[in-house]
Amino acid sequence: MIETLSGSIFGSLLAMSEPHAADPHAVAGTAHKVASEVGHGPAWVLLIPFLPLLGFVLNAVYAAIGNKSKLPAWTAVALLAVAFIAALSMFLSYEGTPYTVHAFDWIQVHWGEKSLIANFSFYVDKLTILWMLFVTGLATLIALYASEYMSHDIGTGYCRFFAAFGLFVFSMACLVMGDNLLMLYLGWEGVGLCSYLLIGYFYKKPSAVAAAKKAFIVNRIGDLGLALGVYLTFVHFGTLEYATLFSDPTLLGYVDAAKVGDFSAIPATAQWIALLLMVGAFGKSAQFPLYVWLPDAMEGPTPVSALIHAATMVTAGVYLIARMYPVFLVSENALPIVAWIGTITAVLAATIGMAQFDIKRIMAYSTVSQLGYMFAGLGLLTTTGAAFHVLTHAFFKALLFLACGAVM
C-alpha cells in the first residue's frame, strides 16, 4: 500500500504518476479539477500536528519544575505514537479527494480591493499523507531510542531535548500539512529554529555551538529566497492558498503557454517565483553550494542526526518543489537548474564522503548525495521515483544513523 501511495502521490494534485506526467496541460487540468473538489475533513486530523505541540508544552513545564525522571521521554513517545496512529488512520481512510481541516482563523487583512487571508488550516492529499506517515512514524521510533540514549543527561537537559523534539515535529507538520504558503513558511522557520537548538544541544561544547550557528546562518540564505518567493506569489496571484492558486486561470494560462514552449508569454515575475522558491529548497535540503552546514551538524546527539538529517528537515526542500510543481513548470529555467544542481550535488557529495573517516560525516555526505538524486528526479520529471526515494531514504538513513555506534 505504501508503494502504491508513493507511486501516485502527485496524482491528486499534479497528475504526475500518469503516463502523460510530463504534459503540463494534464498537470494544470488535474490541478483545477482537484481544487474545485476540495472538501472538509474530520477534526481528529488535528491530532497529528497538535499532539507534538502538547509534548513541547508539557516538557517545558517539566523543565520548569525540575523533573529528574524519564517522564519527559515517555510523554513525547506516547504523544508521537498517537500522532502516528492518526496519520495511519488518515492514510487508511483517504478516499482520493483532497480535503482541508480548519483549526482557527489566523490572518485576515483587507485593504482596498485586495485581501490577505491565511487560516490555520491543514490540507490533506496523497503528498501530505506520504510525508506525515514517515515523519510521525520515524519521530516516534527515534524518540523511543533517544529515551535511553539521552538518559545520561536526565534533568533539565533531558526535558529541553524532548521539548525541542516536540516543537520540531509540530513545525514539520505545519510545513507539510498547512493549506497555504504562509503556514509552510511558519513551519519552515520553526524547523530551522529547532534544528539550531538540537544541533547545539551540547551548548558547552564550542564545536557544537559553531555547527548550530553555521546551520542557522547558511539556512538564512535559502529562507530569504523562500520569503521573497512567497511574497511574489501573493503579489502576482493574489492568494497563498494551494487550492485557489492551482485553480487560478492566470496560472493555468501560463501552463498552457509553457506546454507549447511560449515562455515569452509568461511574465518574468511568475518565472522568478519558481527560481526564488528553488533557492529556499536548496538551502534547507543542503544542495550545492549550500550543503556546507549539514556535515558539521553531526555535532548534535545521534537521535538529532537521525531525525533532522535523514527523515524530516532535509526533505523539506524536496517537498516544497513537489507541492509547488505547477509553478515550477511555468519557469523556463527552474526545473533544468534543479536537475543540474541535483546531479552535481549527488556526484560531489559522494566523492567528498569517500575521503571522510568519521562515520557520521560519511553518512552526512551520503545524505547530501541522496538528496541530490531526489532533486535530479524532480528536475527531470521523474517524480514518482523521486517520491519513492524520499520514503526509502527516510527509513534506511535513520536506521544507519541509529546503528552507527554499533558499527564503530
C-alpha positions as CSV (number, residue, x, y, z in Angstrom):
1,M,0.0,0.0,0.0
2,I,2.8,2.4,0.8
3,E,4.5,1.8,-2.6
4,T,1.1,2.4,-4.3
5,L,0.8,5.7,-2.3
6,S,4.3,6.8,-3.2
7,G,3.7,5.9,-6.8
8,S,0.7,8.2,-7.0
9,I,1.2,11.0,-4.5
10,F,1.2,13.6,-7.3
11,G,-1.9,12.2,-8.9
12,S,-4.4,14.1,-6.7
13,L,-2.8,17.4,-7.3
14,L,-0.3,17.2,-10.2
15,A,-1.2,14.1,-12.3
16,M,2.5,13.1,-12.1
17,S,2.1,9.3,-11.9
18,E,0.2,9.0,-15.2
19,P,1.9,8.2,-18.5
20,H,1.4,11.8,-19.6
21,A,3.3,13.0,-16.5
22,A,5.5,15.4,-18.4
23,D,2.5,17.1,-20.0
24,P,2.0,20.5,-18.4
25,H,-1.6,20.7,-19.7
26,A,-2.5,17.5,-17.9
27,V,-1.0,18.9,-14.7
28,A,-3.0,22.1,-15.0
29,G,-6.2,20.3,-15.8
30,T,-5.9,18.0,-12.8
31,A,-4.9,20.8,-10.5
32,H,-8.0,22.7,-11.5
33,K,-10.3,19.7,-11.0
34,V,-8.8,18.8,-7.6
35,A,-9.0,22.4,-6.4
36,S,-12.7,22.5,-7.2
37,E,-13.3,19.2,-5.3
38,V,-11.6,20.1,-2.0
39,G,-13.8,19.2,0.9
40,H,-13.7,19.4,4.7
41,G,-12.1,16.5,6.6
42,P,-12.6,15.0,10.1
43,A,-11.4,17.0,13.2
44,W,-9.3,14.2,14.5
45,V,-6.7,15.0,11.8
46,L,-5.7,18.0,14.1
47,L,-4.2,15.4,16.5
48,I,-1.3,15.0,14.1
49,P,0.2,18.5,14.4
50,F,-1.1,19.4,17.9
51,L,-0.1,16.4,19.9
52,P,3.6,17.0,19.3
53,L,3.0,20.7,20.3
54,L,1.4,19.4,23.5
55,G,4.5,17.4,24.1
56,F,6.6,20.6,23.8
57,V,4.4,22.4,26.3
58,L,4.5,19.6,28.9
59,N,8.2,19.1,28.6
60,A,8.8,22.8,29.0
61,V,6.7,22.5,32.2
62,Y,8.7,19.5,33.4
63,A,11.9,21.5,32.9
64,A,10.5,24.5,34.9
65,I,9.6,22.3,37.8
66,G,12.9,20.4,37.7
67,N,11.7,16.9,36.8
68,K,14.5,14.4,37.1
69,S,12.8,11.2,35.7
70,K,12.2,9.7,32.3
71,L,8.7,11.2,32.2
72,P,9.6,13.7,29.5
73,A,10.7,10.9,27.2
74,W,7.6,8.7,27.8
75,T,5.4,11.8,27.4
76,A,7.0,12.5,24.0
77,V,6.9,8.9,22.8
78,A,3.2,8.4,23.8
79,L,2.0,11.6,22.1
80,L,4.0,11.0,19.0
81,A,2.7,7.4,18.8
82,V,-0.8,8.6,18.9
83,A,0.0,11.2,16.2
84,F,1.4,8.4,14.1
85,I,-1.8,6.3,14.6
86,A,-3.8,9.3,13.5
87,A,-1.6,9.7,10.4
88,L,-2.0,6.0,9.7
89,S,-5.8,6.4,10.1
90,M,-5.6,9.4,7.7
91,F,-3.9,7.1,5.1
92,L,-6.3,4.2,5.5
93,S,-9.5,6.4,5.4
94,Y,-8.4,8.6,2.5
95,E,-10.7,8.2,-0.5
96,G,-8.8,10.0,-3.1
97,T,-10.3,13.5,-2.8
98,P,-8.2,16.2,-1.0
99,Y,-9.7,18.0,1.9
100,T,-8.9,20.7,4.5
101,V,-9.4,20.7,8.2
102,H,-9.8,24.2,9.8
103,A,-8.2,24.8,13.2
104,F,-8.8,28.5,13.6
105,D,-8.8,31.9,11.8
106,W,-5.3,33.3,11.6
107,I,-4.7,36.2,9.3
108,Q,-7.4,38.2,7.6
109,V,-6.2,41.6,6.3
110,H,-8.2,43.7,3.9
111,W,-7.2,46.9,2.1
112,G,-8.9,48.3,-0.9
113,E,-9.8,45.6,-3.3
114,K,-7.0,43.3,-2.0
115,S,-7.0,40.9,0.9
116,L,-4.6,38.5,2.6
117,I,-6.4,35.5,4.1
118,A,-4.3,32.7,5.6
119,N,-6.2,30.5,8.0
120,F,-4.6,28.0,10.3
121,S,-5.9,25.1,8.3
122,F,-4.5,21.8,7.2
123,Y,-4.6,20.4,3.7
124,V,-4.7,16.6,3.2
125,D,-3.8,14.8,-0.1
126,K,-1.6,12.0,-1.1
127,L,1.5,14.1,-0.8
128,T,0.7,15.2,2.7
129,I,-0.1,11.6,3.8
130,L,3.1,10.2,2.5
131,W,5.2,12.8,4.3
132,M,3.3,12.6,7.6
133,L,3.5,8.8,7.7
134,F,7.2,8.7,7.8
135,V,7.6,12.0,9.8
136,T,5.4,10.8,12.7
137,G,6.4,7.1,12.4
138,L,10.1,7.8,12.5
139,A,9.8,10.5,15.1
140,T,8.1,8.0,17.4
141,L,10.8,5.4,17.0
142,I,13.7,8.0,17.3
143,A,12.1,9.4,20.4
144,L,12.0,5.9,21.9
145,Y,15.6,5.4,21.0
146,A,16.5,8.8,22.5
147,S,14.8,7.9,25.8
148,E,17.8,5.7,26.6
149,Y,20.4,7.4,24.5
150,M,19.9,10.7,26.4
151,S,19.4,9.2,29.8
152,H,22.9,10.3,30.9
153,D,21.5,13.8,31.0
154,I,18.3,13.3,32.9
155,G,17.2,16.6,34.4
156,T,16.8,20.0,32.7
157,G,18.7,18.9,29.6
158,Y,16.6,15.8,29.2
159,C,13.4,18.0,29.3
160,R,15.0,20.5,27.0
161,F,15.8,17.9,24.4
162,F,12.3,16.4,24.2
163,A,10.7,19.8,24.3
164,A,12.6,20.9,21.2
165,F,11.9,17.5,19.7
166,G,8.2,18.0,20.0
167,L,8.3,21.6,18.7
168,F,10.3,20.3,15.7
169,V,7.7,17.7,14.8
170,F,4.9,20.3,15.2
171,S,6.8,22.7,12.9
172,M,7.3,19.9,10.3
173,A,3.6,19.1,10.4
174,C,2.8,22.8,9.8
175,L,5.2,22.8,6.9
176,V,3.8,19.7,5.3
177,M,0.1,19.9,6.2
178,G,-0.5,23.7,6.1
179,D,-3.0,24.6,3.3
180,N,-1.2,27.8,2.4
181,L,2.3,29.1,1.8
182,L,2.3,31.2,4.9
183,M,1.8,28.2,7.1
184,L,4.5,26.4,5.1
185,Y,6.8,29.4,5.8
186,L,5.9,29.3,9.5
187,G,6.8,25.6,9.7
188,W,9.9,26.2,7.6
189,E,11.3,28.7,10.1
190,G,10.1,26.6,13.0
191,V,12.2,23.6,11.9
192,G,15.1,26.0,11.3
193,L,14.9,27.2,14.9
194,C,14.5,23.8,16.4
195,S,17.5,22.4,14.3
196,Y,19.6,25.2,15.9
197,L,18.5,24.2,19.3
198,L,19.0,20.5,18.7
199,I,22.3,20.7,16.9
200,G,23.6,23.0,19.6
201,Y,22.2,20.8,22.4
202,F,25.7,20.4,23.9
203,Y,26.0,24.2,24.3
204,K,29.1,24.0,26.4
205,K,31.0,22.3,23.5
206,P,32.5,25.0,21.2
207,S,32.3,22.8,18.1
208,A,28.6,22.1,18.7
209,V,27.8,25.8,19.1
210,A,29.7,26.7,16.0
211,A,27.9,24.0,14.0
212,A,24.5,25.2,15.2
213,K,25.4,28.8,14.2
214,K,26.6,27.7,10.8
215,A,23.4,25.7,10.1
216,F,21.3,28.7,11.2
217,I,23.2,31.3,9.1
218,V,23.5,29.2,5.9
219,N,19.9,28.4,6.0
220,R,19.0,32.1,6.2
221,I,20.2,32.4,2.6
222,G,17.6,29.8,1.5
223,D,15.0,31.3,3.8
224,L,15.4,34.7,2.1
225,G,14.7,33.1,-1.2
226,L,11.6,31.4,0.1
227,A,10.3,34.5,1.7
228,L,10.7,36.5,-1.5
229,G,9.0,33.7,-3.4
230,V,6.0,33.6,-1.1
231,Y,5.8,37.4,-1.3
232,L,5.9,37.4,-5.1
233,T,3.3,34.6,-5.2
234,F,0.9,36.7,-3.3
235,V,1.6,39.9,-5.3
236,H,1.2,38.2,-8.6
237,F,-1.6,35.7,-8.0
238,G,-3.3,37.4,-5.0
239,T,-3.5,34.2,-2.9
240,L,-1.4,31.9,-0.8
241,E,-3.8,29.0,-0.6
242,Y,-2.9,26.0,-2.6
243,A,-6.4,25.1,-3.8
244,T,-7.1,28.6,-5.0
245,L,-3.6,29.0,-6.5
246,F,-3.6,25.8,-8.5
247,S,-7.1,26.6,-10.0
248,D,-6.2,30.2,-10.8
249,P,-7.0,30.9,-14.5
250,T,-3.8,33.0,-14.8
251,L,-1.6,30.1,-13.7
252,L,-3.5,27.7,-15.9
253,G,-2.9,30.1,-18.8
254,Y,0.8,30.2,-18.1
255,V,1.0,26.4,-18.0
256,D,-0.7,26.3,-21.5
257,A,1.9,28.7,-22.8
258,A,4.7,26.5,-21.3
259,K,3.2,23.5,-23.0
260,V,3.9,24.9,-26.4
261,G,7.3,26.5,-25.3
262,D,6.0,30.1,-25.5
263,F,7.7,31.3,-22.3
264,S,7.7,34.8,-23.7
265,A,4.0,34.9,-22.9
266,I,4.8,34.3,-19.2
267,P,5.7,37.4,-17.1
268,A,9.1,37.4,-15.6
269,T,7.6,37.7,-12.2
270,A,5.9,34.4,-12.5
271,Q,9.1,32.7,-13.6
272,W,11.1,34.3,-10.8
273,I,8.7,32.8,-8.2
274,A,9.9,29.3,-9.1
275,L,13.6,30.4,-9.0
276,L,13.2,32.0,-5.6
277,L,11.4,29.0,-4.2
278,M,14.2,26.9,-5.6
279,V,16.8,28.8,-3.6
280,G,14.8,28.1,-0.5
281,A,14.7,24.4,-1.3
282,F,18.4,24.3,-2.0
283,G,19.2,25.8,1.4
284,K,17.0,23.5,3.5
285,S,17.9,20.4,1.6
286,A,21.6,21.1,1.6
287,Q,22.2,21.3,-2.2
288,F,25.3,22.7,-3.8
289,P,26.6,25.2,-2.9
290,L,24.5,25.5,0.3
291,Y,25.4,22.0,1.5
292,V,28.2,23.0,3.8
293,W,26.1,23.2,7.0
294,L,24.9,19.6,7.1
295,P,28.2,17.7,7.7
296,D,29.0,19.9,10.7
297,A,25.5,19.4,12.1
298,M,26.6,16.0,13.1
299,E,27.8,17.6,16.3
300,G,24.3,17.2,17.7
301,P,23.2,14.0,19.5
302,T,22.8,10.9,17.2
303,P,19.0,10.9,17.5
304,V,19.0,14.5,16.2
305,S,21.0,13.4,13.2
306,A,18.5,10.6,12.5
307,L,15.5,12.9,12.9
308,I,16.7,16.0,11.1
309,H,19.2,14.8,8.6
310,A,17.5,11.6,7.4
311,A,13.8,11.8,7.7
312,T,12.4,15.3,8.1
313,M,14.1,18.7,7.8
314,V,16.4,17.9,4.8
315,T,13.5,16.6,2.7
316,A,11.6,19.9,3.2
317,G,13.1,21.3,0.0
318,V,12.0,18.3,-1.9
319,Y,8.5,18.7,-0.5
320,L,8.5,22.4,-1.5
321,I,9.2,21.7,-5.1
322,A,6.8,18.8,-5.2
323,R,4.0,20.9,-3.7
324,M,4.6,23.9,-6.0
325,Y,5.3,21.8,-9.1
326,P,2.8,23.7,-11.4
327,V,4.6,26.9,-10.6
328,F,7.9,25.3,-11.5
329,L,6.5,24.2,-14.8
330,V,5.9,27.8,-16.0
331,S,9.5,28.8,-15.5
332,E,11.8,28.1,-18.4
333,N,14.9,27.6,-16.4
334,A,13.8,26.4,-12.9
335,L,13.5,22.6,-13.5
336,P,16.6,22.3,-15.6
337,I,18.5,24.1,-12.9
338,V,17.0,21.8,-10.3
339,A,18.1,18.8,-12.3
340,W,21.7,20.1,-12.9
341,I,22.2,21.1,-9.2
342,G,20.8,17.8,-8.0
343,T,23.2,15.9,-10.3
344,I,26.2,18.0,-9.3
345,T,25.4,17.6,-5.6
346,A,24.9,13.9,-5.9
347,V,28.3,13.3,-7.5
348,L,30.3,15.9,-5.5
349,A,28.9,14.9,-2.1
350,A,29.5,11.2,-2.8
351,T,33.1,11.9,-3.8
352,I,33.8,14.0,-0.7
353,G,32.2,11.4,1.5
354,M,34.7,8.7,0.3
355,A,37.5,10.8,1.8
356,Q,36.0,11.1,5.3
357,F,37.0,9.0,8.3
358,D,34.3,9.9,10.8
359,I,31.3,7.7,10.3
360,K,28.7,10.4,11.0
361,R,30.3,12.7,8.5
362,I,30.4,9.9,5.9
363,M,26.6,9.5,6.3
364,A,26.1,13.2,6.3
365,Y,27.7,13.4,2.8
366,S,25.7,10.4,1.8
367,T,22.5,12.2,2.8
368,V,23.5,15.2,0.7
369,S,24.2,12.9,-2.2
370,Q,20.9,11.1,-1.9
371,L,19.0,14.4,-1.7
372,G,20.8,15.3,-5.0
373,Y,19.2,12.3,-6.6
374,M,15.8,13.4,-5.4
375,F,16.2,16.9,-6.9
376,A,17.5,15.4,-10.1
377,G,14.4,13.3,-10.3
378,L,12.1,16.2,-9.8
379,G,14.0,18.3,-12.4
380,L,13.8,15.5,-15.0
381,L,10.0,15.0,-14.4
382,T,10.6,11.5,-12.9
383,T,8.6,12.5,-9.9
384,T,7.4,9.0,-8.9
385,G,10.9,7.8,-8.5
386,A,11.9,10.9,-6.5
387,A,8.9,10.4,-4.2
388,F,9.6,6.8,-3.6
389,H,13.3,7.6,-2.9
390,V,12.2,10.1,-0.3
391,L,10.3,7.4,1.5
392,T,13.0,4.7,1.3
393,H,15.8,7.1,2.2
394,A,14.0,8.3,5.3
395,F,13.9,4.8,6.8
396,F,17.3,3.4,5.8
397,K,19.2,6.5,6.6
398,A,17.5,6.9,10.0
399,L,18.4,3.3,10.8
400,L,22.0,3.8,9.7
401,F,22.4,6.8,12.0
402,L,20.9,5.0,14.9
403,A,23.1,2.0,14.3
404,C,26.4,3.8,13.6
405,G,27.5,3.4,17.2
406,A,27.3,-0.4,16.9
407,V,29.3,-0.2,13.7
408,M,32.1,1.6,15.5
